């Protein structure tokens, strides 16, 4: 899988359920033209004329990132009045349950199904079965193997290597003379971390100025704050000089970064994915840590929105999106303030992601359930 199994806080699991979706417009705005294009500008072009039941299955739904991502998918589906209901199921980290959830969605008669296939190729037979049963089937983010058009309709991917490139370019700017780089990712061999490492090395290696320290291609943390703390404690003990830490789940870093202050060292520069808890930590600790700079990329909660757009377009007869690849984009930079300065909202919980389209207040309602 390629997102955190556990976030910065323990959170309640999202339960499976059916959510009725109201039309997003008043008057005649809820109708669509016969050729699948919207009847008025309030209805997105990917929302066609056929009424459908839409499903979303998560391989794991029990942390804040997953909860916000699922809520983003639900919010996107509400934009199409012809999505008459939305069903959700949480595989709870159990591959067999995740497979059963797909089978259950098909048995209930969903017309279109978006799947976060955490277990990878183990999910392919269930996806293939749903596709053959006539259900529009759209896996996203984690590749299940197989072939689009044969085993499922389309795979909505993302270029994780681009995040690595963005981190590498920022490191070049703040450390033009080189330095020691520590890269942290999730489970061993996870495809996200491997792709990010390729992008990072592709930018930094040609100069010969940068040394990657720790286990390669990345230190394994399982995206777990407690494990991250163990890894960083060992790295501090073994390396008198750490110039920048790269993490593909920034919020998991926060408790571990205090180890630098406790050992009498400045927190180094951090290149990571965004999270309110990380941004607020930066605001609280930057003044007494002269080396502490922060750059984040979007944590991509809205990847689920692109998957929803594809699933709805294919099932309702709407216009297909221009791309099946969700982009990696820069979000915060404490040095240049572009595209945003560090954004901390103390009125919101730690476990929200301000790069997401879903407003922070709505995220708070989801993660505090």
C-alpha positions as CSV (number, residue, x, y, z in Angstrom):
1,X,0.0,0.0,0.0
2,X,1.1,3.6,-0.4
3,X,-0.5,5.6,2.2
4,X,-0.1,5.6,6.0
5,X,-1.5,2.6,7.9
6,X,-1.5,4.7,11.0
7,X,-1.5,8.5,11.3
8,X,-0.3,10.9,13.9
9,X,-3.3,10.0,16.2
10,X,-5.3,6.8,16.7
11,X,-8.7,7.4,15.1
12,X,-12.0,5.5,14.9
13,X,-12.6,3.4,11.9
14,X,-15.1,4.5,9.3
15,X,-18.1,2.2,9.2
16,X,-19.6,0.9,6.0
17,X,-22.9,2.5,5.0
18,X,-25.1,4.0,2.5
19,X,-25.3,7.8,2.1
20,X,-28.1,9.3,0.1
21,X,-26.9,12.1,-2.1
22,X,-29.1,15.2,-2.7
23,X,-29.0,17.1,-5.9
24,X,-26.3,19.8,-5.8
25,X,-28.4,22.4,-7.7
26,X,-31.9,23.8,-7.5
27,X,-34.7,24.0,-10.1
28,X,-33.8,22.3,-13.4
29,X,-30.1,22.2,-12.6
30,X,-30.3,18.5,-11.6
31,X,-31.2,17.3,-15.1
32,X,-28.7,16.4,-17.8
33,X,-28.9,16.4,-21.6
34,X,-29.4,13.2,-23.5
35,X,-25.9,13.1,-24.9
36,X,-24.3,13.0,-21.4
37,X,-23.3,16.7,-21.2
38,X,-24.7,18.8,-18.4
39,X,-28.0,20.7,-18.8
40,X,-26.5,23.8,-17.1
41,X,-23.2,25.1,-15.9
42,X,-23.8,23.9,-12.3
43,X,-23.5,20.3,-13.2
44,X,-20.0,19.1,-14.1
45,X,-19.3,17.7,-17.5
46,X,-18.4,14.3,-16.2
47,X,-21.9,13.9,-14.8
48,X,-24.0,12.3,-17.5
49,X,-27.7,11.6,-17.9
50,X,-28.0,8.1,-16.5
51,X,-28.9,7.6,-12.8
52,X,-26.5,5.4,-10.9
53,X,-25.6,3.9,-7.5
54,X,-21.9,4.5,-6.8
55,X,-19.6,2.6,-4.4
56,X,-16.2,3.2,-2.8
57,X,-14.2,0.4,-1.1
58,X,-11.1,1.2,0.9
59,X,-8.5,-1.5,1.7
60,X,-8.0,0.4,5.0
61,X,-10.0,3.4,6.2
62,X,-8.9,3.9,9.8
63,X,-6.7,7.0,9.9
64,X,-7.3,10.7,9.2
65,X,-5.7,10.7,5.8
66,X,-8.0,7.9,4.6
67,X,-11.1,9.4,6.3
68,X,-10.5,12.8,4.6
69,X,-9.8,11.1,1.3
70,X,-13.0,9.1,1.5
71,X,-15.0,12.2,2.5
72,X,-13.5,14.0,-0.5
73,X,-14.8,11.3,-2.7
74,X,-18.2,11.5,-1.2
75,X,-18.2,15.3,-1.6
76,X,-17.2,15.0,-5.3
77,X,-20.0,12.5,-5.9
78,X,-22.5,15.0,-4.6
79,X,-21.7,17.3,-7.5
80,X,-23.6,14.9,-9.8
81,X,-27.3,14.8,-9.2
82,X,-27.6,11.5,-11.1
83,X,-25.6,9.7,-8.4
84,X,-28.5,8.7,-6.4
85,X,-26.7,7.0,-3.5
86,X,-23.2,6.4,-2.4
87,X,-22.0,3.2,-0.6
88,X,-18.8,2.9,1.4
89,X,-17.0,-0.1,2.8
90,X,-13.8,-0.2,4.9
91,X,-11.6,-3.3,4.5
92,X,-9.9,-2.5,7.8
93,X,-6.5,-3.7,6.6
94,X,-7.8,-7.2,6.0
95,X,-7.3,-8.4,2.4
96,X,-10.1,-11.0,2.5
97,X,-12.6,-8.4,3.9
98,X,-11.5,-6.0,1.1
99,X,-12.2,-8.7,-1.5
100,X,-15.6,-9.5,0.2
101,X,-16.5,-5.8,0.2
102,X,-16.1,-5.6,-3.6
103,X,-18.2,-8.7,-4.0
104,X,-20.8,-7.3,-1.7
105,X,-21.0,-4.1,-3.7
106,X,-21.6,-6.1,-6.9
107,X,-24.2,-8.2,-5.2
108,X,-26.0,-5.0,-4.0
109,X,-26.2,-3.8,-7.6
110,X,-23.9,-0.8,-7.7
111,X,-23.4,0.6,-11.2
112,X,-20.0,2.0,-10.6
113,X,-17.2,1.2,-8.1
114,X,-14.1,3.0,-7.1
115,X,-11.5,0.8,-5.3
116,X,-8.4,1.7,-3.2
117,X,-6.7,-1.7,-3.7
118,X,-4.2,-1.6,-0.8
119,X,-3.4,-5.3,-1.2
120,X,-2.2,-4.7,-4.8
121,X,-2.4,-7.7,-7.2
122,X,-4.2,-9.8,-4.6
123,X,-7.3,-7.6,-5.4
124,X,-7.1,-8.2,-9.2
125,X,-9.5,-11.3,-9.3
126,X,-12.2,-9.3,-7.4
127,X,-11.8,-6.3,-9.7
128,X,-11.9,-8.5,-12.8
129,X,-15.1,-10.2,-11.5
130,X,-16.8,-6.9,-10.9
131,X,-15.8,-5.6,-14.3
132,X,-17.1,-8.8,-16.0
133,X,-20.4,-8.4,-14.1
134,X,-20.9,-5.1,-15.9
135,X,-19.9,-2.8,-13.0
136,X,-17.8,0.2,-14.0
137,X,-14.7,-0.6,-12.0
138,X,-12.0,2.1,-11.2
139,X,-9.1,1.2,-9.0
140,X,-6.8,4.1,-8.0
141,X,-3.6,5.0,-6.3
142,X,-2.2,1.5,-5.7
143,X,-1.7,-0.5,-8.9
144,X,-3.5,-3.9,-8.9
145,X,-1.7,-5.2,-11.9
146,X,-3.8,-6.4,-14.8
147,X,-4.9,-4.4,-17.9
148,X,-7.4,-1.5,-18.2
149,X,-10.3,-2.5,-20.4
150,X,-9.8,-6.1,-19.7
151,X,-9.6,-6.5,-15.9
152,X,-11.2,-3.1,-15.0
153,X,-12.2,0.0,-16.8
154,X,-9.4,2.5,-15.9
155,X,-6.6,2.8,-13.3
156,X,-6.4,6.3,-11.9
157,X,-2.8,6.6,-11.0
158,X,-0.4,9.3,-9.8
159,X,3.3,10.0,-10.5
160,X,4.9,9.6,-7.2
161,X,8.3,10.3,-8.7
162,X,7.2,13.9,-9.3
163,X,7.0,14.4,-5.6
164,X,10.6,13.2,-5.3
165,X,11.7,15.6,-8.0
166,X,10.0,18.5,-6.3
167,X,11.7,17.7,-3.0
168,X,15.0,17.3,-4.7
169,X,14.7,20.7,-6.5
170,X,13.9,22.4,-3.2
171,X,16.9,20.7,-1.5
172,X,19.1,22.0,-4.3
173,X,17.9,25.5,-3.6
174,X,18.4,25.5,0.2
175,X,21.6,23.4,0.1
176,X,23.4,24.4,-3.1
177,X,26.7,23.1,-1.8
178,X,25.3,19.6,-0.9
179,X,24.5,17.8,2.3
180,X,23.3,14.7,4.0
181,X,19.8,13.5,3.1
182,X,17.7,11.1,5.2
183,X,14.6,9.7,3.4
184,X,11.8,8.1,5.3
185,X,8.9,6.1,3.8
186,X,6.4,3.4,4.8
187,X,6.6,-0.4,4.6
188,X,9.6,-2.2,2.9
189,X,9.4,-2.1,-0.9
190,X,6.2,0.1,-1.0
191,X,5.8,1.4,-4.6
192,X,5.2,5.0,-3.5
193,X,8.5,5.2,-1.6
194,X,10.4,3.5,-4.4
195,X,9.1,5.9,-7.0
196,X,9.7,8.9,-4.8
197,X,13.3,7.7,-4.3
198,X,13.8,7.5,-8.0
199,X,12.7,11.1,-8.5
200,X,14.8,12.3,-5.6
201,X,18.0,10.6,-6.7
202,X,17.3,11.7,-10.3
203,X,17.6,15.3,-9.3
204,X,20.3,15.1,-6.6
205,X,22.7,12.4,-7.8
206,X,24.1,14.1,-10.9
207,X,25.8,16.8,-8.9
208,X,27.6,14.4,-6.6
209,X,27.1,16.8,-3.8
210,X,24.5,14.9,-1.8
211,X,24.9,11.9,0.4
212,X,21.9,9.7,1.2
213,X,22.3,8.4,4.8
214,X,20.4,5.5,6.5
215,X,18.9,2.5,4.9
216,X,18.4,2.6,1.1
217,X,16.3,3.3,-0.8
218,X,14.6,4.6,2.4
219,X,14.3,4.1,6.1
220,X,11.2,2.0,6.9
221,X,8.7,3.6,9.2
222,X,5.4,2.0,8.2
223,X,4.2,5.7,8.4
224,X,3.8,5.2,12.1
225,X,4.9,8.0,14.5
226,X,6.3,5.6,17.1
227,X,8.3,3.7,14.5
228,X,9.5,7.0,13.0
229,X,10.7,8.1,16.4
230,X,12.8,5.0,16.7
231,X,14.3,5.4,13.3
232,X,15.1,9.0,13.8
233,X,16.6,8.4,17.2
234,X,19.0,5.9,15.7
235,X,19.8,8.2,12.8
236,X,20.7,11.1,15.2
237,X,23.0,8.8,17.2
238,X,24.7,7.5,14.1
239,X,25.0,10.7,12.1
240,X,26.4,13.9,13.6
241,X,25.2,15.8,10.6
242,X,21.7,15.5,9.0
243,X,21.0,18.4,6.7
244,X,17.5,17.5,5.5
245,X,14.8,14.9,6.3
246,X,12.5,13.8,3.5
247,X,9.2,12.1,4.5
248,X,6.3,11.1,2.4
249,X,3.9,11.3,5.4
250,X,4.9,14.6,7.1
251,X,2.5,14.4,10.1
252,X,4.2,11.2,11.3
253,X,7.5,13.2,11.8
254,X,6.2,15.6,14.4
255,X,6.9,13.7,17.6
256,X,10.3,12.5,16.3
257,X,11.6,16.0,15.4
258,X,11.6,16.9,19.1
259,X,14.6,14.5,19.5
260,X,16.8,17.0,17.8
261,X,16.1,19.7,20.5
262,X,16.4,17.1,23.2
263,X,19.9,16.2,21.9
264,X,20.9,19.8,21.7
265,X,20.8,20.0,17.8
266,X,18.8,22.2,15.5
267,X,16.0,20.6,13.7
268,X,17.1,20.3,10.1
269,X,15.3,21.2,6.9
270,X,12.2,19.1,6.2
271,X,10.7,18.2,2.8
272,X,7.5,16.2,3.3
273,X,3.8,15.9,2.5
274,X,1.5,18.5,4.2
275,X,-0.5,18.2,7.4
276,X,-1.8,20.8,9.8
277,X,0.1,19.3,12.7
278,X,3.4,19.6,10.8
279,X,2.8,23.2,9.8
280,X,1.8,24.2,13.3
281,X,4.9,22.5,14.7
282,X,7.0,24.5,12.3
283,X,5.5,27.8,13.5
284,X,6.1,26.7,17.1
285,X,9.7,25.6,16.7
286,X,11.3,27.5,13.8
287,X,12.5,30.4,15.9
288,X,14.8,28.3,18.1
289,X,15.9,26.0,15.3
290,X,17.9,28.1,12.8
291,X,18.3,25.2,10.3
292,X,14.6,24.3,10.3
293,X,13.0,25.1,6.9
294,X,9.8,23.4,5.6
295,X,8.7,22.5,2.1
296,X,5.6,20.3,1.5
297,X,3.8,18.7,-1.4
298,X,0.1,18.2,-1.4
299,X,-0.8,15.0,0.5
300,X,-3.2,14.2,-2.4
301,X,-6.5,13.6,-0.6
302,X,-8.2,14.8,-3.8
303,X,-6.8,11.9,-5.8
304,X,-10.1,10.2,-4.9
305,X,-12.0,13.0,-6.7
306,X,-10.4,12.2,-10.0
307,X,-11.3,8.5,-9.5
308,X,-14.9,9.5,-8.8
309,X,-15.0,11.7,-11.9
310,X,-13.9,8.8,-14.0
311,X,-16.3,6.3,-12.4
312,X,-19.3,8.6,-12.8
313,X,-18.4,9.7,-16.3
314,X,-18.2,6.1,-17.5
315,X,-21.3,5.0,-15.8
316,X,-23.6,8.0,-16.5
317,X,-22.4,8.8,-20.0
318,X,-20.6,12.0,-19.0
319,X,-17.5,13.4,-20.4
320,X,-14.3,11.5,-19.5
321,X,-11.6,13.5,-17.7
322,X,-8.7,14.6,-19.7
323,X,-6.2,12.5,-17.7
324,X,-6.1,9.4,-15.5
325,X,-3.1,10.7,-13.6
326,X,-3.4,12.8,-10.5
327,X,-0.5,15.3,-10.2
328,X,2.0,15.8,-7.4
329,X,2.1,19.5,-6.6
330,X,4.0,21.8,-4.3
331,X,2.0,23.2,-1.4
332,X,4.1,25.1,1.1
333,X,7.5,26.7,1.2
334,X,8.8,28.5,4.2
335,X,11.7,30.0,2.2
336,X,9.9,31.6,-0.8
337,X,6.2,31.5,0.3
338,X,5.4,30.0,-3.1
339,X,2.9,28.6,-3.9
340,X,1.9,29.1,-0.3
341,X,3.7,30.1,2.9
342,X,3.5,27.5,5.7
343,X,-0.2,27.3,6.6
344,X,-1.2,26.5,10.2
345,X,-4.8,26.7,11.3
346,X,-5.0,26.4,15.1
347,X,-8.8,26.4,15.0
348,X,-8.7,23.0,13.4
349,X,-7.5,19.6,14.6
350,X,-4.0,18.4,13.9
351,X,-5.3,15.7,11.6
352,X,-6.5,17.8,8.7
353,X,-4.8,18.6,5.4
354,X,-5.1,22.1,4.2
355,X,-4.0,21.2,0.7
356,X,-7.3,19.3,0.2
357,X,-10.3,20.9,-1.5
358,X,-12.6,19.8,1.4
359,X,-12.8,22.7,3.9
360,X,-10.9,22.2,7.1
361,X,-14.1,22.5,9.2
362,X,-15.6,19.6,7.2
363,X,-12.5,17.6,7.6
364,X,-12.6,18.1,11.4
365,X,-16.1,16.7,11.5
366,X,-14.9,13.6,9.7
367,X,-11.8,12.9,11.8
368,X,-13.4,13.6,15.1
369,X,-16.2,11.1,14.7
